[in-house]
Amino acid sequence: TNPESIIQLLQNKTEASGAHYYRITSFHIDNQSHATAILYK
C-alpha cells in the first residue's frame, strides 16, 4: 500500500467521522512511510 492511498483512506475516515479539522502527520512502520490523521471535533 502506498502512502498516497493511506492518506486518502484517512481523509475518507476523517470526513466520515464528522471531524471539523484534521492534520496529516507522518510516521514510520517497518521502514515505510505512512500517514496518520489527528482528529479534532
Secondary structure, DSSP 8 states (H G I E B T S, - for coil): --HHHHHHHHHHHHHHHT-SEEEEEEEEETTEEEEEEEEE-
